[in-house]
Amino acid sequence: MILDVIASIAHVEVLLPWVLGMFLGVFIGAIPGLTATMATAILVPITYYLSPMGGLAMILGCACVAIFAGDIPATYLRVPGTPSSGAAVLDGYEMTKQGKSSLALRLDIVCSCLGGLVGFILLILGATALAAVALKFSFYEFLWVSTFGLATCVIISRGAMVKGGISVALGLFVSTIGMDIVTGYPRFTFGNVHMLSGINFIPAMIGLFGIPVVLNTIFAPRRLEMPSVKETKHYSIADVLPAVKRRWNLILRSSILGTFIGSLPGAGADIAAWVAYGMAKRNSKEPEKFGTGCEEGVIAPTSANNAGIAGAWIPALALGIPGDSITAIILGASMIYGLRPGPLMFVGASGELVRGIFAIGIITQLMLIPIGLLSIKAFSKVFRLPNSIIMPMILVFCIVGSYALNFSMFDVGVMFLFGLLGFYMERNGIPLPPLVLAMILGPLIERNLRLGLMQTGGNLLPFFTRPISFVVIVSIFVFLFWGKLSPLVARLRGRGRSAP
């Protein structure tokens, strides 16, 4: 069977679009605002002229590489290339400021590859079983999973809890702007039709992380002539392997977490990255190092978001329910190729395509290392230019990326507004990540809470009594209060061992 799968993809009509898709993914992912979802939507019409396996290879290769490529501008410029790269700015950019950009990005490549491999292996071994678990999640469970994601803000904001709370509250408020999901009544739109659909978090995120970099450089004229990327030492893949070996358990834990969150319909790789970052900080022996250029802060989110890509395929293949927007687009296109999601997915021509997806996914993760190294080498040369050239480039990227989402100048205005807000928040020590995470999770929390209440007639009890909900609630409390619970657990263990 393995030889048959290899033979089915070892053709020029598969290999050529596959490689072209991966290089397109580098470009799409590295330009802030151009998301993997957008790239997938653009490629779908092209794939109609390709063989089914060639079309799927092109889309899947582009999507997987784009998730990694988004970490390149996040590390060099502190501007996330894709939404799932938001967590990469916290420690990756700090390592760049310390002259360790090559260390950060090579850790990123290796962990992206390993995280993706773990995700696809879990997809191959347990697609049906994991999909069955994900199918049991309803409004109640999704509410608590979203709340769990929001709880990571407490860990991220450790040491500035009040300011972190302000950031979360502001993000939740912004997430309420637009049409009410139940009544259809406009909220906080002030009569502006552009705000009826809410504030798109992608231009907001670009502005929050990108514009403050430009403004801080302008207000420090000496920095204008400094090169953007200074490397005190060049690191190779071999140099980072000992660090990867030391933290294999963090990579495995983050990858499994990313696969599971990715398998929940609507969650996605961006939420997986933030939750993995919060969990890594929670379990670290030195949590105070996170946000200062910590290797663990690079490893956890990049392992999780690449694993989340494979996780999104679990409900898509086993149940026909897309895990995220990328798989939704691919699922629609693949049905034209004869792919039949569901229990019969491994039967006939559909089974051949599914096995091809597995093989393409695994080989793409391995190909990520050479393609990633080439892309880093190309972008690092650009970013070694003086800041007087790089800062206008960042500004152009921010404007073009925000405009390209909906071809709307309103989104560009949103980007600039949130850029000024981010600049003010940074100057006053208010953390930015909780605001971004609250903007992403706010609509999910509100939607699942209100739909759940409508289903129960206003009764809150089912939110707490369902078994999976109860487990998630307990997990949230353990996650938040583990610092106080761990001494008690250690004490009880000690008593148990001393008992005759």
PAVEXTOR-803466 format. One record per residue (C-alpha): residue in one letter; x, y, z. Coordinates in Angstrom, 1 decimal, decimal comma, always signed. Each point is the difference from the previous one (the first is absolute). Example, Ala and Ser with C-alpha at 12.3 -4.5 7.8 and 13.67 -1.06 7.14 Angstrom:
REM PAVEXTOR-803466
A / +12,3 / -4,5 / +7,8
S / +1,4 / +3,4 / -0,7
This chain:
REM PAVEXTOR-803466
M / +0,0 / +0,0 / +0,0
I / +2,8 / +2,4 / +0,9
L / +1,7 / -0,7 / -3,4
D / -3,3 / +0,6 / -1,8
V / -0,4 / +3,4 / +1,8
I / +3,5 / +1,0 / -0,9
A / -0,6 / -1,0 / -3,6
S / -3,2 / +2,1 / -0,1
I / +1,8 / +3,2 / +1,0
A / +3,3 / -0,6 / -1,8
H / -1,1 / +1,7 / -3,2
V / +0,9 / +3,3 / -1,6
E / -3,7 / +1,1 / +0,0
V / +0,1 / -0,4 / +3,8
L / +3,5 / +1,0 / +0,9
L / +0,1 / +3,2 / -2,0
P / -3,2 / +1,7 / +1,4
W / +1,0 / -1,4 / +3,5
V / +3,4 / +1,8 / +0,0
L / -1,6 / +3,2 / -1,6
G / -2,6 / -0,1 / +2,7
M / +2,6 / -0,2 / +2,8
F / +2,0 / +3,0 / -1,4
L / -3,3 / +2,0 / -0,4
G / -0,6 / -0,9 / +3,7
V / +3,3 / +1,6 / +0,9
F / -1,0 / +3,3 / -1,7
I / -3,6 / +0,0 / +1,3
G / +1,0 / -0,8 / +3,6
A / +2,8 / +2,5 / +0,2
I / -2,1 / +3,0 / -1,2
P / -2,1 / +1,2 / +2,9
G / -3,7 / -0,1 / -0,7
L / +0,2 / -2,6 / -2,8
T / -1,3 / -3,1 / +1,8
A / +0,2 / -3,7 / -0,8
T / -3,8 / +0,1 / -0,4
M / +0,3 / +2,6 / -2,7
A / +2,7 / -2,0 / -1,8
T / -2,2 / -3,1 / +0,1
A / -3,0 / +1,9 / -1,5
I / +2,2 / +1,4 / -2,7
L / +1,4 / -3,4 / -0,9
V / -3,3 / -1,9 / -0,2
P / -0,9 / +1,2 / -3,5
I / +3,5 / -0,9 / -1,2
T / -0,3 / -3,5 / +1,4
Y / -3,0 / -0,8 / -2,3
Y / +2,5 / -0,2 / -2,9
L / +2,2 / -2,5 / +1,9
S / -0,3 / -3,6 / +0,9
P / -1,8 / -0,6 / +3,4
M / +3,2 / -1,0 / +1,7
G / +1,9 / +2,9 / -1,5
G / -2,7 / +2,5 / +1,1
L / -0,1 / -1,3 / +3,6
A / +3,9 / +0,0 / +0,1
M / +0,1 / +3,6 / -1,2
I / -2,5 / +1,2 / +2,6
L / +1,3 / -2,0 / +2,9
G / +3,6 / +0,9 / -0,7
C / -0,9 / +3,7 / -0,1
A / -2,0 / -0,1 / +3,2
C / +2,6 / -1,9 / +2,1
V / +2,9 / +2,2 / -1,1
A / -2,0 / +3,2 / +0,4
I / -0,5 / -0,7 / +3,7
F / +3,8 / -0,2 / +0,5
A / +0,8 / +2,9 / -2,3
G / -2,2 / +2,3 / +2,2
D / +2,6 / -0,4 / +2,7
I / +2,7 / +1,6 / -2,1
P / -1,2 / +3,6 / +0,1
A / -1,3 / -0,6 / +3,6
T / +3,6 / -0,9 / +1,0
Y / +1,8 / +2,7 / -2,0
L / -2,4 / +2,9 / +0,1
R / -2,6 / -0,9 / +2,7
V / -2,7 / +0,0 / -2,6
P / -1,9 / -3,3 / -0,2
G / -0,2 / -1,3 / -3,5
T / -3,1 / -2,1 / +0,7
P / -2,5 / +0,0 / +2,9
S / +1,6 / -3,2 / +1,4
S / +3,3 / +1,8 / +0,3
G / -1,2 / +2,4 / +2,6
A / +1,6 / -1,9 / +2,9
A / +3,3 / -0,1 / -1,9
V / +0,6 / +3,7 / +0,5
L / +0,4 / -0,3 / +3,7
D / +3,3 / -1,8 / +0,3
G / +1,1 / -0,3 / -3,6
Y / +0,3 / +3,8 / -0,5
E / +1,8 / +0,3 / +3,4
M / +2,6 / -2,6 / -1,2
T / +0,5 / +2,1 / -3,1
K / +0,7 / +3,1 / +2,1
Q / +2,6 / -2,1 / +1,9
G / +1,7 / -1,0 / -3,3
K / -1,5 / -3,5 / +0,0
S / -2,4 / +0,1 / -2,9
S / +1,6 / -3,0 / -1,8
L / -0,4 / -2,0 / +3,3
A / -3,6 / +1,0 / +0,3
L / -0,9 / -0,8 / -3,6
R / +1,9 / -3,3 / -0,1
L / -1,7 / -1,1 / +3,1
D / -3,2 / +1,1 / -1,8
I / +0,7 / -2,1 / -3,0
V / +0,9 / -3,2 / +1,9
C / -3,0 / +0,3 / +2,4
S / -2,3 / +0,8 / -2,9
C / +1,1 / -3,1 / -1,7
L / -0,3 / -2,2 / +3,1
G / -3,3 / +1,5 / +1,0
G / -1,4 / -0,6 / -3,4
L / +1,3 / -3,6 / -0,1
V / -1,6 / -0,7 / +3,4
G / -3,3 / +1,5 / -1,2
F / -0,1 / -2,0 / -3,2
I / +1,0 / -3,2 / +1,8
L / -2,9 / +0,5 / +2,4
L / -2,2 / +0,7 / -2,9
I / +1,0 / -3,3 / -1,7
L / -0,3 / -2,1 / +3,2
G / -3,1 / +1,4 / +1,6
A / -2,0 / +2,2 / -2,4
T / -3,3 / -1,8 / +0,6
A / +0,5 / -0,3 / +3,8
L / +1,0 / +3,6 / +0,5
A / -2,7 / +1,2 / -2,3
A / -2,6 / -1,9 / +2,1
V / +1,3 / +1,9 / +3,1
A / -0,1 / +3,3 / -1,8
L / -3,6 / -0,7 / -1,1
K / -1,2 / -0,3 / +3,6
F / +0,9 / +3,7 / +0,5
S / -3,0 / +2,2 / -0,1
F / -0,7 / +3,7 / +0,9
Y / +0,7 / -0,7 / +3,7
E / +3,4 / -1,7 / -0,5
F / +1,1 / +2,6 / -2,6
L / -0,8 / +2,8 / +2,5
W / +2,4 / -1,5 / +2,6
V / +2,7 / -0,8 / -2,6
S / -0,1 / +3,6 / -1,1
T / +0,1 / +1,1 / +3,6
F / +3,0 / -2,2 / +0,6
G / +1,7 / +1,8 / -2,9
L / -0,8 / +3,3 / +1,6
A / +1,4 / -1,2 / +3,3
T / +3,4 / -0,1 / -1,6
C / -0,1 / +3,8 / +0,2
V / +0,4 / -0,4 / +3,7
I / +3,3 / -1,8 / -0,5
I / +1,2 / +2,2 / -2,8
S / -0,7 / +3,1 / +2,2
R / +1,7 / -1,4 / +3,1
G / +1,6 / +3,0 / +1,8
A / -2,4 / +2,5 / -1,5
M / -3,4 / -1,5 / +0,8
V / -1,9 / +3,3 / +0,2
K / +1,4 / +1,3 / -3,3
G / -0,6 / -3,5 / -1,6
G / -3,6 / +0,2 / +1,2
I / -0,4 / +3,4 / -1,7
S / +1,4 / -1,5 / -3,2
V / -2,4 / -3,0 / +0,2
A / -3,0 / +2,3 / +0,7
L / +0,8 / +2,2 / -2,9
G / +0,4 / -3,0 / -2,3
L / -3,4 / -1,4 / +1,1
F / -1,6 / +3,4 / -0,6
V / +1,4 / +0,2 / -3,5
S / -1,3 / -3,5 / -0,7
T / -3,6 / +1,1 / +0,7
I / +0,0 / +2,7 / -2,7
G / -2,2 / -0,9 / -3,0
M / -3,3 / -1,8 / -0,5
D / -1,5 / -1,9 / +3,0
I / +0,2 / -3,7 / -0,8
V / -3,5 / -0,6 / +1,4
T / -2,1 / +3,1 / -0,6
G / +1,9 / +1,4 / -3,0
Y / +0,1 / +3,4 / +1,6
P / +3,1 / +2,1 / -0,7
R / +2,2 / +0,7 / +3,1
F / +2,5 / +2,8 / +0,4
T / +0,0 / +0,7 / -3,8
F / -0,9 / +3,7 / +0,3
G / -1,8 / -0,3 / -3,4
N / +3,1 / -1,2 / -1,9
V / -0,9 / -2,8 / -2,4
H / +3,6 / -1,2 / +0,0
M / -0,3 / -0,9 / +3,7
L / -3,1 / -2,2 / -0,4
S / +2,2 / -3,0 / -0,6
G / +2,2 / +0,8 / +3,1
I / +3,6 / +0,9 / +0,3
N / +2,2 / -2,4 / -2,0
F / +2,7 / -1,2 / +2,4
I / +2,6 / -0,5 / -2,7
P / +0,6 / +3,8 / -0,9
A / -0,4 / +0,7 / +3,7
M / +2,8 / -2,5 / +0,8
I / +2,2 / +1,3 / -2,7
G / -0,4 / +3,6 / +1,3
L / +0,5 / -1,0 / +3,7
F / +3,3 / -1,7 / -0,7
G / +1,3 / +1,8 / -3,1
I / -0,7 / +3,7 / +0,4
P / +1,6 / +0,3 / +3,5
V / +3,2 / -1,4 / -1,4
V / +0,1 / +2,8 / -2,6
L / -1,0 / +2,7 / +2,5
N / +2,5 / -1,1 / +2,6
T / +2,7 / +0,2 / -2,7
I / -1,1 / +3,5 / -1,1
F / +0,1 / +1,2 / +3,6
A / +3,6 / -1,3 / +0,4
P / +1,8 / +1,6 / -3,0
R / +3,3 / -1,9 / +0,7
R / -1,8 / -3,3 / -0,7
L / -0,9 / +1,1 / -3,5
E / +3,4 / -0,8 / -1,4
M / +0,4 / -3,3 / +1,9
P / -0,5 / -3,2 / -2,0
S / -3,2 / -1,8 / +0,9
V / +1,7 / -3,3 / +0,5
K / +3,2 / -0,3 / +1,9
E / +1,4 / -3,5 / +0,5
T / +2,6 / -0,6 / +2,7
K / +0,3 / -3,6 / -1,1
H / -1,3 / -2,0 / -2,9
Y / -1,8 / -3,2 / +1,0
S / -0,5 / -3,0 / -2,2
I / -2,6 / -2,8 / +0,3
A / +2,6 / -2,2 / +1,7
D / +0,5 / +2,7 / +2,7
V / -3,6 / +0,0 / +1,1
L / -0,5 / -3,8 / +0,1
P / +1,4 / -0,2 / +3,6
A / -2,6 / +2,6 / +1,1
V / -2,7 / -2,0 / -1,8
K / +1,1 / -3,2 / +1,7
R / -0,1 / +1,6 / +3,4
R / -3,5 / +1,2 / -0,5
W / -1,5 / -3,0 / -1,9
N / -2,8 / -0,3 / +2,6
L / -1,0 / +3,6 / -0,6
I / -0,1 / -0,6 / -3,7
L / -2,1 / -3,2 / +0,3
R / -2,3 / +1,6 / +2,6
S / -0,6 / +3,1 / -2,1
S / -0,5 / -2,0 / -3,2
I / -2,6 / -2,3 / +1,6
L / -1,7 / +3,1 / +1,4
G / +0,1 / +1,7 / -3,4
T / -1,4 / -3,1 / -1,7
F / -2,9 / -0,2 / +2,4
I / -0,9 / +3,7 / -0,1
G / +0,3 / -0,1 / -3,8
S / -2,4 / -2,9 / -0,1
L / -2,7 / +2,2 / +1,7
P / -2,0 / +1,6 / -2,8
G / +0,5 / +3,8 / +0,0
A / +3,0 / +0,0 / +2,4
G / +2,9 / +0,1 / -2,4
A / +3,8 / +0,2 / +0,2
D / +0,1 / +3,6 / +1,4
I / -1,9 / -1,0 / +3,2
A / +2,2 / -3,2 / +0,2
A / +3,1 / +2,2 / +0,0
W / -1,1 / +2,3 / +2,8
V / -1,3 / -2,8 / +2,2
A / +3,3 / -2,0 / -0,5
Y / +2,0 / +3,1 / +0,9
G / -2,0 / +0,5 / +3,2
M / +0,3 / -3,6 / +0,9
A / +3,8 / +0,0 / -0,6
K / +0,3 / +3,1 / +2,2
R / -2,2 / -1,6 / +2,7
N / +2,1 / -3,2 / +0,1
S / +3,4 / +1,7 / -0,3
K / +2,4 / +0,1 / +2,9
E / +1,0 / +3,5 / -1,1
P / -3,2 / +1,7 / -1,2
E / +1,5 / +3,5 / +0,5
K / +2,2 / -0,6 / -3,0
F / -3,0 / -0,2 / -2,4
G / -0,3 / +3,1 / -2,1
T / +3,7 / +0,8 / +0,4
G / +1,4 / -2,2 / -2,7
C / -0,6 / -3,5 / +1,4
E / +0,5 / -3,1 / -2,1
E / -3,1 / -1,6 / +1,5
G / -2,1 / +3,0 / -1,1
V / +1,0 / -0,7 / -3,6
I / -0,3 / -3,8 / +0,1
A / -3,5 / -0,3 / +1,5
P / -2,1 / +2,1 / -2,3
T / +1,7 / -1,0 / -3,2
S / -0,3 / -3,7 / +0,8
A / -3,7 / +0,5 / +0,8
N / -1,1 / +2,1 / -3,0
N / +1,6 / -2,4 / -2,5
A / -1,6 / -3,0 / +1,7
G / -3,3 / +1,9 / -0,1
I / +0,0 / -0,2 / -3,8
A / -0,1 / -3,8 / +0,1
G / -2,5 / +0,1 / +2,9
A / -2,4 / +2,0 / -2,2
W / -0,1 / -2,9 / -2,4
I / -1,3 / -2,4 / +2,6
P / -3,6 / +1,0 / +0,0
A / +0,2 / +1,0 / -3,7
L / +0,9 / -3,5 / -1,1
A / -1,7 / -2,1 / +2,6
L / -3,3 / +1,9 / +0,3
G / -0,1 / +2,5 / -2,9
I / +0,1 / +2,9 / +2,5
P / +2,9 / +2,5 / -0,9
G / +2,2 / +0,8 / +2,9
D / +0,9 / +3,5 / -1,2
S / -0,5 / +2,3 / -2,9
I / +2,9 / -1,6 / -2,0
T / -1,5 / -3,5 / +0,2
A / -3,4 / +1,4 / -0,8
I / +1,2 / +1,3 / -3,3
I / +2,1 / -3,2 / -0,7
L / -2,9 / -2,2 / +0,9
G / -2,3 / +1,7 / -2,5
A / +2,6 / -0,3 / -2,7
S / +0,9 / -3,6 / +0,8
M / -3,5 / -1,2 / -0,4
I / +0,3 / +0,8 / -3,7
Y / +2,9 / -2,4 / +0,0
G / -2,1 / -2,8 / +1,4
L / +1,1 / +0,3 / +3,7
R / -2,8 / -1,4 / +2,2
P / +0,5 / +1,2 / +3,6
G / -1,5 / -2,3 / +2,6
P / +0,3 / -3,7 / +1,0
L / +0,6 / -1,1 / -3,6
M / +2,9 / +2,4 / -0,6
F / +2,5 / -2,9 / -0,4
V / -2,0 / -1,8 / -2,6
G / +0,6 / +0,2 / -3,7
A / +1,3 / +3,2 / -1,7
S / -0,8 / +2,0 / +3,1
G / +2,3 / -2,2 / +2,0
E / +2,9 / +0,5 / -2,5
L / -0,4 / +3,8 / +0,3
V / -0,1 / -0,1 / +3,8
R / +3,2 / -2,2 / +0,2
G / +1,5 / +2,5 / -2,5
I / -0,9 / +2,9 / +2,4
F / +1,8 / -1,9 / +2,9
A / +3,1 / -0,5 / -2,1
I / +0,0 / +3,6 / -1,3
G / -0,4 / +1,4 / +3,5
I / +2,9 / -2,0 / +1,4
I / +2,4 / +0,7 / -2,9
T / -0,9 / +3,7 / +0,1
Q / +1,0 / +0,2 / +3,6
L / +3,4 / -1,6 / -0,9
M / +0,3 / +2,4 / -2,9
L / -0,6 / +2,9 / +2,3
I / +3,6 / -0,1 / +1,2
P / +1,8 / +0,7 / -3,3
I / -2,7 / +2,3 / -1,3
G / -0,1 / +1,9 / +3,3
L / +3,8 / +0,4 / +0,0
L / -0,1 / +1,5 / -3,5
S / -2,8 / +2,4 / +0,9
I / +1,8 / +1,1 / +3,2
K / +3,2 / +0,6 / -1,9
A / -1,9 / +2,1 / -2,6
F / -1,9 / +2,1 / +2,6
S / +2,9 / +0,5 / +2,3
K / +1,9 / +1,8 / -2,7
V / -2,8 / +2,4 / -0,5
F / -0,4 / +0,6 / +3,8
R / +3,8 / +0,8 / +0,4
L / -0,7 / +3,3 / -1,8
P / +0,1 / +3,1 / +2,2
N / -3,2 / +0,8 / +1,9
S / -0,5 / +3,2 / -2,0
I / -0,8 / -2,4 / -2,9
I / -1,6 / -2,8 / +1,9
M / -2,5 / +2,1 / +2,0
P / -1,7 / +1,4 / -3,1
M / -0,1 / -3,6 / -1,4
I / -1,8 / -1,1 / +3,2
L / -2,5 / +2,8 / -0,4
V / -0,7 / -0,9 / -3,6
F / -0,4 / -3,7 / +1,0
C / -2,4 / +1,0 / +2,7
I / -2,1 / +2,1 / -2,3
V / +0,0 / -2,5 / -2,9
G / -0,7 / -2,9 / +2,2
S / -2,9 / +1,8 / +1,7
Y / -1,5 / +1,2 / -3,3
A / +0,3 / -3,4 / -1,7
L / -2,3 / -1,7 / +2,4
N / -3,2 / +1,6 / -1,3
F / +1,4 / +2,6 / -2,4
S / -1,3 / +2,6 / +2,5
M / +1,7 / +3,2 / +1,2
F / -2,1 / -0,4 / +3,2
D / +2,2 / -2,9 / +1,0
V / +3,1 / +2,2 / -0,6
G / -1,5 / +2,6 / +2,4
V / -0,7 / -2,8 / +2,5
M / +3,7 / -1,0 / -0,3
F / +1,2 / +3,5 / +0,7
L / -2,4 / +0,6 / +2,9
F / +1,1 / -3,2 / +1,7
G / +3,6 / +0,8 / -0,7
L / -0,3 / +3,3 / +1,9
L / -1,9 / -1,9 / +2,8
G / +2,8 / -2,6 / +0,1
F / +2,7 / +2,7 / +0,2
Y / -1,9 / +1,6 / +2,9
M / -0,4 / -3,3 / +1,8
E / +3,6 / -1,0 / -0,4
R / +1,1 / +3,4 / +1,3
N / -2,1 / -0,6 / +3,1
G / +1,0 / -3,6 / +0,6
I / -3,4 / -1,5 / -1,1
P / +0,6 / -3,4 / -1,7
L / -1,3 / -0,4 / -3,5
P / -0,5 / -3,8 / -0,3
P / -3,0 / -0,2 / +2,4
L / -1,8 / +2,6 / -2,2
V / +0,6 / -2,0 / -3,2
L / -1,0 / -3,3 / +1,7
A / -3,2 / +1,6 / +1,4
M / -0,9 / +1,3 / -3,4
I / +0,3 / -3,5 / -1,5
L / -1,8 / -1,8 / +2,8
G / -2,6 / +2,6 / +0,9
P / -2,4 / -0,9 / -2,9
L / +0,4 / -3,7 / +0,7
I / -0,8 / +0,4 / +3,7
E / -3,0 / +2,2 / -0,7
R / -1,4 / -2,1 / -2,8
N / +0,2 / -3,3 / +2,0
L / -1,3 / +1,6 / +3,2
R / -3,1 / +1,5 / -1,7
L / -0,8 / -2,9 / -2,2
G / +0,4 / -2,4 / +3,0
L / -2,4 / +2,2 / +2,0
M / -2,5 / +0,1 / -2,8
Q / +0,2 / -3,8 / -0,2
T / -0,6 / -0,4 / +3,7
G / -2,6 / +2,8 / +0,4
G / +2,4 / +2,0 / +2,1
N / +1,1 / -2,8 / +2,3
L / +3,7 / +0,2 / +0,9
L / +0,2 / -3,5 / +1,7
P / +0,9 / -2,0 / -3,2
F / +3,1 / +2,2 / -0,4
F / +1,3 / -1,6 / +3,2
T / -1,5 / -3,4 / +0,2
R / +1,0 / -1,6 / -3,4
P / +3,0 / -2,3 / +0,5
I / +2,3 / +1,6 / -2,5
S / -0,9 / +3,5 / +1,2
F / +0,8 / -1,1 / +3,6
V / +3,4 / -1,3 / -1,0
V / +0,9 / +3,2 / -1,9
I / -1,2 / +2,1 / +2,9
V / +2,2 / -2,0 / +2,4
S / +2,9 / +0,4 / -2,4
I / -0,4 / +3,8 / -0,1
F / +0,2 / +0,1 / +3,8
V / +3,0 / -2,3 / +0,2
F / +1,6 / +2,1 / -2,8
L / -0,6 / +3,3 / +1,9
F / +0,8 / -1,1 / +3,5
W / +2,6 / -2,7 / -0,5
G / +2,6 / +2,2 / +1,8
K / -2,1 / -0,3 / +3,2
L / -1,1 / -3,6 / -0,6
S / +3,4 / -1,5 / -0,7
P / +1,4 / +0,4 / +3,5
L / -3,2 / -1,6 / +1,4
V / +0,3 / -2,9 / -2,5
A / +3,7 / -0,5 / +0,9
R / -0,9 / +0,0 / +3,7
L / -2,7 / -2,6 / -0,5
R / +2,5 / -2,2 / -2,0
G / +2,5 / +0,4 / +2,8
R / -2,5 / -1,2 / +2,6
G / -1,0 / -2,9 / -2,2
R / +3,6 / -1,2 / -0,3
S / +0,7 / +0,4 / +3,8
A / -3,1 / -2,0 / +0,9
P / +0,8 / -3,6 / +1,1
